[in-house]
């Protein structure tokens, strides 16, 4: 097996309830067997003041204009830009969602793509973006689907299409079949990370 420099920034993308969080945690467990230092994070990070506002919005407690929502999500990522830059030097960062999610959701909400991209310019770029490819029709029955504002089948169908296109534009990406068993998904992703140059 090829070994690489310790630090890498890996982003896991996918539609709502596609299994991103579960996959990231299990990949962490897998990589720790190889004595790798792993740091997991997810966006939005709901513990900050900005994150708390986003949480209220996502849980349908407050209403906000789409432009405001986009900028808040972007600001939430910027809150952790320095931490990402530092930790990626000697750790593997596994990140559940990042700027491609922000871009894709905002495009679906009717915002201009170039305008959306501007607020994220300068953020640390991932070494690898992984897309868990599963259709919206297959996640609607999963526990908790529908609890947050964007969790409806037709909306997620649009997000799926835009997000997949944006992932394919990434410099380094991996598409993983979300219909595989969780064990297969985790092993495939973990081995890809271990073999990154």
Phi, psi and omega in degrees: 000137179285136176253156187224172173302144189301316189279129175210150178243109185247129179248134176252119181244161178165169179289172179301138178064027179274355177101013184303311184296314179299315180298314181301317181293321180286327174295322177302312179300318181298312184290332179294338175295337179263018177062032178270142176274117187242138175234121179261140175212165179212153176236139003289147172272105194275003183271342180279170179298318177295317180298325179293322176295315179298321179297319178296320179294312183296326180271013172068025180271335176223159176249142180219150175295151181302322180297318179296317180300314180300314182292327176293316177300317179296315179299324178298321176292320180296332178301335185245009182299316181294319179298317179298314181299322181285311185293329183290348179293325184220013178224160170267120177263125174253113187245121178275102184076149176202211190290338177293328174295312180302314179298312186293315179297319182291324176297316177299328178281004173093009181276155180290131185299315181296319177298317181297320183292331187301318184289344180258358180296129180101348176293151176304136181266140180293150171281333179206132174248123182252129179249118176277107189271098177219137185288148179304326180296341182267353182248351185297336181269358181287150183304130175091351181295130180104351182286332181251163193302324184267004186269076170223149191302312183295320179295314181294331176298318178293318179298316180305312183295314182289317182296318180297319177299316181293324177296318181296340177278347183294153180295314179234119180216163177218128175258125180241132181293113182289354178271352175293164176294156180301325179295318179293318179299312182297316181295315180299315180293314183299316180293324177296320179294316181297334182262006175295138179284000000 
